[in-house]
Amino acid sequence: MVASGKRRDIEIVMGLLEEMESLGLRPNMYTFTICIRVLGRVGKKIDEAYGLLKRMDDEGCGPDVITHTVLIDALCHAGKLDKAKEVFLKMKSSNHKPDRVTYITLLDKFSDRGDLDSVREFWSEMEANGYVPDVVTFTVLVDALCKAGKHDEAFGTLDNMRKIGILPNLRTYNTLRGGLLRVNRLNEALELFVAIETFEKMKLCGIVPNIVACNTSLHRRVEMGRLGEAKGIFYGLKKSGLAPDSITYNMMMKCYSKEGKINESIQLFSEMIERGYDPDVVNINSLIDTLYKADRVDEAWAMFCRMKEMKLPPTVVTFNTLLAGLGREWKVQEAVELFESLTAQGCYPNTITFNTLLDCLCKNDEIDMALKLLFEMTRRNCFPDVFTYNTVIYDLLRENRVNDAFLFFHQMRKMLYPDNMTLCTLLPGVVKDVQIEDAFKIAMSFVHQVMCKHKKDLDAHELFVKFTSSFGIQPTLEAYYVLIKWFLDVLLTEMAWGLFKEVKTVGCALDVFTYNLLLDDLTKSGTVDEIFELYEGMLSRGCKPDTITHNIVIDGLVKSNRIEKAVDLYYDLISGDFNPTPCTYGPLIDGLLKLGNLDEARSFFDEMVDYRCKPNCAIYNILINGFGKGGDVETACELFNRMVKEGIRPDLKSYTILVDCLCMVGKVDDVVHYLRN
């Protein structure tokens, strides 16, 4: 029975029990304890294990301390804490009093479940029964305090241990440090390691740190750039008899690379390979970059070639590093060839890849090739950033192609905010080309943008008025947009709408972005009539609404309790060329759920999937909340599980909603299950 029990073979164990009885052999306390232990280890059989305890009483075979403790452990493991407490109380009322193992089991299991009150209760009873706490029980208490968010009290527990002559062990320290790291108290976690877990101090306490503890401390020092301390831990690790693992080596290589100590980094790399550890691609990329910057080009390429031997596929970062190096060497043709080989090697360029090659081409007077690359970039759904445009604008101006530079500047403004580099690049070229008014407009838009960004909205408006009235400069739509946006953000709504009226009178063609700003403002404070008045005004001025516009209007209708009108608008839109997004369906589903129309909300969700619109975490949160609060907790759990299965990671809100719904119907065991996951 013991041998089969170790293999968790329930059928054989229970079969042997029946065979014993058929042979006239009466099971004793030891036999029943073996069966309870085996049944308890398989969660689904816990009720049978509990039933055996009753059978022992009925057959006059009284359970002892071990039997009770084994069953308590099994019940706690299965999440049946109330029944575990019942067994504990029954045990206390019998002739068999709980021993140290019983108390440690209860403390440990209730700590795992985050029940600090029960932990304190068992602790008091343990002391009252004459059992003095030891390092194991104190470590469990520290864990329980950390899980309950009482980290200061956990620190105090360490002091109490020392006062009564009990030295914390490695697990005690790691438990406390883990609790601190979970709540981002990084400095205290680091101080704990420095103050208590340095090699020498730990050895004085008779403790040898393990490799995990050392890597934790090493990581912190590497991130802070404290090379001296990192080296101290690394070499102290070797002296203590602990072997560095691949994580240790990778962190130290990263540390040396950051400090530009390339020889030391390569030496560690060689040592790591000799010991049979695998380097990670991040460190190889870092080594290649450091070698290139140190003019050790051949070694950089040799390292790249070694990646194949190490079965490490190069990443886009690897290629970006090599492209940057070729650019510094003025090797345009080689850079282009490397770029063209990316896809064949299963690697796809990102914005940084394109920017690196663009920079290389522009610096080598290949502006036309650079422009072709820019168009290729958008064709591959890789979107240019401010650096992309600044590079192209700078080179166009260098070749006196001011109009082309201006063209790209205007294209840039449709999607991005120019930065000070854009301004300093463009203005001299525009002034030199005697386009003074354009230069003023560019400067005005930029100054407004910067002032608003620094919360100087009224100063920006004053400057705006000065430019328009004193200098007679016609402001651009961008200047109006920046001011309207920031006035709405700081709740100066009247000034924002005043500018909107002004922009219509000065002949500036309003774009969809400005209308979306104002429509969004109306959904927060306006009426349905005002929303539709602005929406229709937008259409009459020839400004075509985009998906965001329609989503804002639908959201506004739902918030105004006009769900039927929102649904009608949705069906009108999808009968045309409208492509709905999760932001379209979110308000509709939420509105229907709040009205109790669960079936209609579910059908909208199914329709969303039919339209190839992938639900996100926010959509699932709306559904889980709606069905859970509507009393259908089973569907809420089903939706949560479906979300996880589809690879959508639940956020804190997902768990909060689910726990709230389960608690409403008293499903505490399910709450524990989800929280443990």
C-alpha positions in Angstrom: 0.0 0.0 0.0 2.8 2.4 0.8 4.6 1.7 -2.5 1.4 2.2 -4.5 0.6 5.3 -2.5 3.9 6.9 -3.5 2.9 6.4 -7.1 -0.6 7.8 -6.3 -2.2 4.7 -7.7 -5.6 5.0 -5.9 -7.1 1.9 -7.5 -4.5 -0.4 -6.3 -4.4 1.1 -2.8 -8.2 1.0 -2.4 -8.2 -2.5 -4.0 -5.7 -3.7 -1.4 -8.0 -2.3 1.4 -10.9 -4.3 0.1 -8.7 -7.4 -0.3 -7.6 -7.1 3.3 -11.2 -7.0 4.5 -12.2 -9.9 2.3 -9.4 -11.9 3.9 -10.8 -11.1 7.4 -7.9 -8.6 8.1 -9.2 -5.6 10.0 -7.6 -2.3 8.8 -5.9 -0.4 11.5 -5.2 3.3 12.1 -2.0 3.1 10.0 -3.9 1.5 7.0 -6.6 4.2 7.0 -3.9 6.9 7.3 -2.2 5.6 4.1 -5.6 5.6 2.3 -6.4 9.1 3.4 -3.0 10.4 2.4 -3.4 8.9 -1.1 -7.0 10.0 -1.7 -6.1 13.5 -0.4 -3.2 13.9 -2.9 -5.7 13.5 -5.7 -8.0 16.6 -5.3 -11.1 15.0 -6.7 -11.1 12.2 -4.1 -11.0 14.5 -1.1 -14.6 13.8 0.0 -13.7 10.0 0.0 -10.7 10.8 2.2 -13.0 12.8 4.6 -15.4 9.9 4.6 -12.7 7.5 5.8 -12.3 9.6 9.0 -15.9 9.0 9.8 -15.6 5.3 9.0 -12.7 5.1 11.4 -14.9 6.5 14.2 -17.8 4.1 13.3 -15.5 1.1 13.3 -13.9 2.1 16.6 -10.5 2.7 15.1 -9.7 6.2 16.5 -7.5 8.4 14.3 -4.3 9.6 15.8 -2.4 12.9 15.4 -0.8 11.9 12.2 -4.2 10.8 10.6 -5.8 14.2 11.6 -2.7 16.1 10.3 -2.7 14.2 7.0 -6.4 14.9 6.4 -6.0 18.6 7.4 -3.2 19.0 4.9 -5.3 17.3 2.1 -8.4 19.4 2.9 -6.3 22.6 2.8 -4.6 21.6 -0.5 -8.1 21.1 -2.0 -9.2 24.5 -0.8 -11.6 23.2 1.8 -10.4 25.4 4.6 -13.6 25.3 6.6 -13.6 21.5 6.8 -9.9 21.6 7.7 -10.8 23.8 10.7 -13.6 21.4 11.6 -11.1 18.5 11.7 -8.7 20.6 13.8 -11.4 21.4 16.3 -12.5 17.7 16.5 -8.9 16.7 17.0 -8.5 19.2 19.9 -11.6 17.8 21.6 -10.3 14.2 21.3 -7.5 12.6 23.3 -5.0 13.4 20.5 -3.8 17.0 20.8 -2.2 18.8 17.8 1.5 18.6 17.6 4.1 20.9 16.0 3.7 19.4 12.6 -0.1 20.0 12.7 0.4 23.6 13.6 3.1 24.1 10.9 0.7 22.5 8.3 -2.2 24.8 9.3 0.0 27.9 9.4 1.6 27.1 6.0 -1.7 26.3 4.2 -3.7 29.2 5.6 -0.8 31.5 4.8 -0.8 30.3 1.2 -4.5 31.3 1.1 -3.8 34.7 2.4 -5.8 34.2 5.6 -3.7 36.2 8.1 -6.4 36.2 10.8 -6.4 32.4 10.9 -2.6 32.3 10.9 -2.6 34.6 14.0 -5.2 32.4 15.7 -3.3 29.2 15.1 -0.1 30.9 16.2 -1.6 31.9 19.5 -3.0 28.4 20.1 0.4 26.9 19.3 2.2 29.1 21.9 -0.6 28.4 24.4 -0.1 24.7 24.0 3.6 25.0 24.8 5.1 24.9 21.3 7.8 27.5 20.9 8.0 29.0 17.4 11.1 28.1 15.4 12.6 29.4 12.2 10.2 27.4 10.0 7.1 28.9 11.7 8.5 32.4 11.7 9.2 32.1 8.0 5.6 31.0 7.4 4.4 34.1 9.4 6.7 36.4 7.4 5.1 35.0 4.2 1.6 35.5 5.5 2.3 39.1 6.5 3.8 39.8 3.1 0.8 38.4 1.3 -1.5 40.5 3.5 0.5 43.6 2.5 1.9 44.1 6.0 5.6 44.3 5.0 6.6 46.6 7.9 5.3 44.0 10.4 7.2 41.3 8.4 10.4 43.3 9.0 9.5 43.6 12.7 9.2 39.8 12.8 12.9 39.5 11.8 13.8 41.7 14.8 11.6 39.6 17.1 13.4 36.4 15.9 16.8 37.9 16.7 15.6 39.0 20.2 14.7 35.5 21.1 17.9 34.0 19.6 16.4 32.5 16.4 18.5 33.3 13.3 16.5 33.8 10.0 17.6 31.3 7.3 17.9 31.8 3.5 14.2 31.0 3.0 13.2 33.6 5.5 15.2 36.3 3.7 14.1 35.2 0.3 10.4 35.2 1.4 10.7 38.7 2.7 12.6 40.0 -0.4 10.1 38.3 -2.7 7.2 40.1 -0.9 9.0 43.4 -1.2 9.7 42.9 -4.9 6.0 42.0 -5.6 5.0 45.5 -4.4 7.9 47.3 -6.2 9.7 48.2 -2.9 13.0 47.5 -4.8 15.3 49.7 -2.7 14.3 47.9 0.5 14.7 44.5 -1.2 18.2 45.5 -2.3 19.0 46.9 1.2 17.9 43.6 2.7 20.3 41.7 0.4 23.2 44.1 1.1 22.6 44.3 4.9 21.9 40.6 5.5 22.6 38.4 2.6 26.1 39.4 1.5 28.3 36.3 1.5 30.4 37.0 4.6 27.5 38.0 6.8 25.4 35.1 5.7 28.3 32.7 6.4 28.6 34.1 9.9 25.0 33.2 10.4 25.7 29.7 8.9 23.8 30.5 5.7 25.1 30.0 2.2 23.1 31.9 -0.4 21.9 30.0 -3.5 22.4 31.0 -7.1 18.8 32.4 -7.4 19.4 34.8 -4.5 22.7 35.9 -6.0 21.3 36.4 -9.5 18.5 38.6 -8.0 21.0 40.9 -6.3 23.3 40.8 -9.4 20.5 41.9 -11.7 19.7 44.9 -9.5 23.3 46.1 -9.5 23.7 45.6 -13.3 20.5 47.6 -13.9 21.9 50.4 -11.6 25.3 50.3 -13.4 27.2 49.4 -10.2 29.9 47.4 -11.8 32.2 47.2 -8.7 29.5 45.7 -6.6 28.4 43.3 -9.4 31.9 42.1 -9.8 32.2 41.5 -6.0 29.1 39.3 -6.1 30.2 37.5 -9.2 33.7 36.6 -8.0 32.5 36.0 -4.4 30.0 33.5 -5.9 32.9 31.5 -7.4 34.9 31.5 -4.1 31.8 30.3 -2.2 31.7 27.2 -4.3 28.5 28.1 -6.2 28.8 27.8 -10.0 27.5 30.7 -12.0 24.7 29.8 -14.4 23.8 31.2 -17.9 21.8 34.0 -16.3 24.7 35.0 -14.2 27.1 35.1 -17.1 24.6 37.0 -19.4 24.1 39.7 -16.7 27.8 40.2 -16.1 28.5 40.4 -19.9 25.7 43.0 -20.1 27.4 44.9 -17.2 30.8 44.9 -18.9 29.4 45.9 -22.3 27.6 48.9 -20.6 31.0 50.0 -19.2 32.7 49.5 -22.6 34.9 46.8 -21.2 34.8 44.7 -24.3 37.8 42.4 -23.5 36.4 41.4 -20.2 33.0 40.8 -21.8 34.5 38.6 -24.5 36.5 36.7 -21.9 33.3 35.9 -20.0 31.6 34.9 -23.2 34.4 32.4 -23.9 34.3 31.0 -20.4 30.5 30.7 -20.6 30.8 28.6 -23.9 33.5 26.4 -22.4 31.3 25.6 -19.4 28.5 24.6 -21.8 26.1 27.5 -21.1 24.1 29.2 -23.8 24.5 33.0 -24.3 21.3 34.9 -25.1 20.8 36.9 -28.3 20.5 40.2 -26.4 24.1 39.9 -25.1 25.4 38.8 -28.6 23.8 41.9 -30.0 25.4 44.0 -27.3 28.8 42.5 -28.0 28.5 43.1 -31.8 27.5 46.8 -31.1 30.4 47.3 -28.6 32.9 45.7 -31.0 31.7 47.8 -33.9 31.9 51.0 -31.9 35.4 50.1 -30.7 36.5 49.8 -34.4 36.9 46.0 -34.1 34.8 45.4 -37.2 36.1 42.0 -38.2 35.4 40.7 -34.7 31.9 42.1 -34.8 31.2 40.2 -38.1 32.9 37.1 -36.7 30.6 37.2 -33.7 27.6 37.5 -36.1 28.8 34.5 -38.0 29.2 32.5 -34.8 25.5 33.0 -34.1 24.7 30.3 -36.6 27.1 27.8 -34.9 25.4 28.6 -31.6 21.9 28.0 -33.2 20.9 31.6 -32.3 18.8 33.1 -35.0 19.7 36.8 -35.5 16.9 39.3 -34.5 16.0 42.6 -36.1 18.2 44.2 -33.4 21.2 42.3 -34.7 20.6 43.6 -38.2 20.0 47.1 -37.0 23.3 47.0 -35.2 25.2 45.8 -38.3 23.4 48.3 -40.6 24.4 51.2 -38.2 28.0 49.9 -38.3 28.0 49.7 -42.1 26.6 53.3 -42.2 29.5 54.5 -40.1 31.9 52.9 -42.5 30.2 54.6 -45.5 29.5 51.1 -47.0 26.2 51.9 -48.7 26.0 49.0 -51.1 26.8 46.4 -48.4 24.1 48.1 -46.1 21.5 47.8 -48.9 22.4 44.2 -49.6 22.2 43.3 -45.9 18.8 45.0 -45.7 17.5 43.1 -48.7 18.6 39.8 -47.1 16.5 40.3 -43.9 13.3 38.7 -45.1 15.1 35.7 -46.5 16.5 35.1 -43.0 13.1 35.2 -41.5 13.5 38.6 -40.0 11.3 41.7 -40.8 12.6 45.2 -40.7 11.1 47.7 -38.2 11.0 51.5 -38.1 14.6 51.6 -36.6 15.8 49.4 -39.4 14.4 51.7 -42.1 15.7 54.8 -40.2 19.2 53.3 -39.9 19.4 52.6 -43.6 17.8 56.0 -44.5 20.4 57.8 -42.4 23.1 55.8 -44.2 21.7 56.7 -47.6 21.2 60.4 -46.9 24.7 60.8 -45.4 26.1 59.3 -48.6 24.1 61.7 -50.9 21.7 59.0 -52.0 18.5 61.0 -51.4 16.5 59.6 -54.2 17.2 56.1 -53.1 16.2 57.2 -49.6 12.9 58.5 -50.8 12.2 55.2 -52.5 13.0 53.5 -49.3 10.5 55.8 -47.4 7.7 54.8 -49.8 8.7 51.1 -49.4 8.5 51.6 -45.6 4.8 52.6 -45.7 4.0 49.9 -48.2 5.3 47.3 -45.7 3.0 48.7 -43.0 6.0 50.1 -41.1 5.2 53.6 -40.1 7.7 56.5 -40.2 8.4 58.4 -37.0 9.7 62.0 -36.4 13.4 60.8 -36.9 12.4 59.4 -40.3 11.0 62.7 -41.6 13.8 64.8 -40.0 16.4 62.7 -41.8 14.7 63.1 -45.2 13.9 66.9 -44.7 17.5 67.6 -43.6 18.9 66.0 -46.7 16.4 67.6 -49.1 17.3 71.0 -47.7 21.0 70.2 -48.1 20.3 69.7 -51.8 18.2 73.0 -51.9 15.0 71.0 -52.6 13.0 73.3 -50.3 9.5 72.6 -51.8 10.1 68.8 -51.5 11.2 69.3 -47.9 8.0 71.4 -47.2 5.9 68.7 -48.8 7.3 66.0 -46.5 6.9 68.4 -43.5 3.2 68.8 -44.3 2.8 65.0 -44.7 4.5 64.5 -41.4 2.1 66.9 -39.6 -0.9 64.8 -40.6 0.3 62.0 -38.3 3.1 63.3 -36.0 4.1 66.3 -34.0 7.3 67.9 -35.3 10.0 68.4 -32.7 12.7 71.1 -32.2 15.0 69.2 -34.6 12.4 69.5 -37.3 12.0 73.3 -36.6 15.8 73.9 -36.5 16.2 72.0 -39.7 13.4 73.4 -41.7 13.3 77.1 -40.7 16.8 78.1 -42.1 16.0 76.5 -45.4 12.6 78.2 -45.7 13.9 81.6 -44.8 16.8 81.2 -47.2 14.2 80.5 -49.9 12.5 83.8 -49.0 9.3 82.0 -47.8 9.0 84.3 -44.8 5.3 83.9 -44.1 5.5 80.1 -44.2 8.5 80.4 -41.7 6.3 82.4 -39.3 3.5 79.9 -39.6 5.8 77.0 -38.8 7.3 78.9 -35.8 3.9 79.8 -34.5 2.5 76.3 -34.7 5.6 74.9 -33.0 5.6 77.5 -30.2 1.9 76.9 -29.4 2.5 73.2 -29.3 5.4 73.5 -26.9 3.7 76.0 -24.6 0.5 73.9 -24.4 2.7 70.8 -23.6 4.1 72.8 -20.6 0.6 73.7 -19.4 0.9 77.3 -20.5 -2.4 77.3 -22.4 -3.4 80.9 -21.8 0.1 82.2 -22.7 -0.1 80.2 -25.9 -3.5 81.8 -26.7 -2.1 85.3 -26.0 0.8 84.6 -28.4 -1.7 83.2 -30.9 -3.7 86.5 -30.8 -0.5 88.5 -31.1 0.7 86.6 -34.2 -2.7 87.0 -35.9 -3.6 90.6 -35.0 -0.2 92.3 -34.7 1.6 90.5 -37.4 -1.4 89.8 -39.7 -0.3 86.1 -40.1 -3.1 83.7 -41.1 -2.8 80.8 -38.5 -2.8 77.2 -39.8 -5.3 74.6 -38.8 -2.6 72.9 -36.8 -2.2 75.9 -34.6 -6.0 76.0 -34.0 -6.0 72.2 -33.3 -3.3 72.4 -30.7 -5.0 75.2 -28.8 -8.5 73.6 -29.0 -7.1 70.2 -27.8 -5.3 71.7 -24.8 -8.2 74.0 -23.8 -10.5 70.9 -23.8 -7.9 69.0 -21.8 -7.7 71.7 -19.0 -11.5 72.1 -19.1 -11.5 75.6 -20.7 -14.4 74.5 -22.8 -15.8 77.9 -23.8 -12.4 79.1 -25.1 -12.1 75.9 -27.2 -15.5 76.3 -28.7 -14.8 80.0 -29.3 -11.7 79.0 -31.4 -13.8 76.5 -33.3 -16.3 79.3 -34.3 -13.3 81.5 -35.2 -11.7 78.8 -37.4 -14.9 78.5 -39.5 -15.0 82.2 -40.2 -11.4 82.6 -41.3 -11.8 80.1 -44.1 -9.6 77.4 -42.6 -10.9 73.9 -43.7 -11.6 71.9 -40.6 -10.3 68.3 -40.6 -11.7 65.1 -39.1 -9.3 65.3 -36.2 -10.6 68.6 -35.0 -14.2 67.5 -35.3 -13.4 64.3 -33.4 -12.0 66.4 -30.5 -15.2 68.4 -30.2 -17.6 65.5 -30.7 -15.7 63.6 -27.9 -16.2 66.7 -25.7 -19.9 66.7 -26.4 -20.3 63.0 -25.4 -19.1 64.0 -22.0 -21.3 67.0 -21.4 -23.6 67.7 -24.4 -27.0 66.4 -25.5 -27.7 64.0 -28.4 -29.1 66.9 -30.4 -25.8 68.8 -30.1 -23.8 65.8 -31.1 -25.9 65.2 -34.2 -25.9 68.9 -35.1 -22.0 68.9 -35.1 -21.9 65.6 -36.9 -24.3 66.9 -39.7 -22.3 70.1 -39.9 -19.2 68.1 -40.4 -20.9 66.3 -43.3 -22.2 69.5 -44.9 -18.7 71.0 -44.9 -17.4 68.0 -46.9 -15.4 66.5 -44.1 -15.7 62.8 -44.2 -16.1 61.1 -40.8 -13.7 58.3 -40.0 -14.1 55.2 -37.8 -13.2 57.2 -34.7 -15.9 59.7 -35.5 -18.6 57.1 -35.7 -17.4 55.3 -32.6 -17.6 58.6 -30.7 -21.1 59.3 -31.9 -22.3 55.7 -31.0 -20.7 56.1 -27.5 -22.4 59.4 -27.0 -25.8 57.9 -27.9 -25.3 55.1 -25.5 -24.2 57.4 -22.7 -27.4 59.5 -23.3 -29.5 56.3 -22.9 -30.4 56.3 -26.6 -29.3 52.7 -27.2 -31.9 52.0 -29.9 -30.7 54.9 -31.9 -27.1 53.8 -31.4 -28.0 50.3 -32.7 -29.8 51.8 -35.7 -26.7 54.0 -36.5 -24.5 50.9 -36.3 -26.6 48.9 -38.8 -26.7 52.0 -41.1 -22.9 52.2 -41.0 -22.1 48.5 -41.6 -24.5 48.5 -44.6 -21.9 50.8 -46.2 -18.1 50.6 -46.1 -17.7 51.0 -42.4 -15.3 48.7 -40.6 -16.2 48.4 -37.0 -13.5 48.1 -34.2 -13.6 47.0 -30.6 -14.4 50.7 -29.7 -17.6 50.4 -31.8 -18.9 47.3 -30.0 -17.7 48.2 -26.5 -20.3 50.9 -25.8 -23.1 48.9 -27.6 -22.5 45.7 -25.6 -22.1 47.7 -22.3 -25.3 49.6 -22.9 -27.3 46.5 -23.7 -25.9 44.6 -20.7 -26.9 47.5 -18.3 -30.4 47.3 -19.7 -30.5 43.6 -18.9 -30.5 42.6 -22.6 -28.0 39.8 -22.1 -28.9 37.8 -25.2 -28.8 40.8 -27.5 -25.4 41.8 -26.0 -24.1 38.3 -26.6 -25.3 38.3 -30.2 -23.4 41.6 -30.8 -20.3 39.9 -29.4 -20.8 37.0 -31.8 -21.4 39.4 -34.7 -18.1 41.2 -33.8 -16.3 37.9 -34.3 -18.1 37.3 -37.6 -16.8 40.7 -38.8 -13.2 39.6 -38.1 -13.0 42.2 -35.3 -10.9 40.6 -32.6 -12.2 41.3 -29.1 -9.7 42.7 -26.7 -9.4 42.6 -22.9 -11.7 45.6 -22.5 -14.5 43.9 -24.4 -14.2 40.8 -22.3 -14.2 42.8 -19.1 -17.5 44.5 -20.2 -19.1 41.1 -20.9 -17.8 39.4 -17.8 -19.0 42.3 -15.6 -22.4 42.4 -17.4 -23.2 38.7 -17.2 -21.8 38.4 -13.7 -23.8 41.3 -12.3 -26.8 40.0 -14.3 -26.6 36.8 -12.2 -25.2 34.5 -14.9 -21.8 33.8 -13.2 -21.4 30.6 -15.2 -21.3 32.5 -18.5 -19.0 35.1 -16.9 -16.5 32.4 -16.0 -16.9 30.8 -19.4 -16.0 34.2 -21.1 -13.0 34.6 -18.8 -11.7 31.2 -19.7 -12.3 31.8 -23.4 -10.3 35.1 -23.2 -7.4 33.2 -21.7 -7.7 30.4 -24.3 -7.6 33.0 -27.1 -4.3 34.3 -25.8 -5.7 37.6 -24.5 -4.0 38.3 -21.1 -6.5 39.3 -18.4 -5.6 42.6 -16.6 -6.1 43.6 -13.0 -9.6 44.8 -13.8 -10.5 41.3 -15.3 -9.7 39.6 -12.0 -11.3 42.2 -9.9 -14.6 41.9 -11.8 -14.5 38.1 -11.8 -13.7 37.9 -8.0 -16.5 40.4 -7.3 -19.0 38.4 -9.3 -18.0 35.0 -7.7 -18.1 36.5 -4.2 -21.7 37.8 -4.9 -22.9 34.2 -5.3 -20.7 32.8 -2.5 -18.3 30.8 -4.8 -15.2 31.4 -2.6 -13.4 28.2 -3.7 -13.6 29.4 -7.3 -12.2 32.8 -6.2 -9.2 31.1 -4.7 -8.7 29.0 -7.8 -8.6 32.0 -10.1 -6.4 34.0 -7.8 -3.9 31.1 -7.5 -3.8 30.9 -11.3 
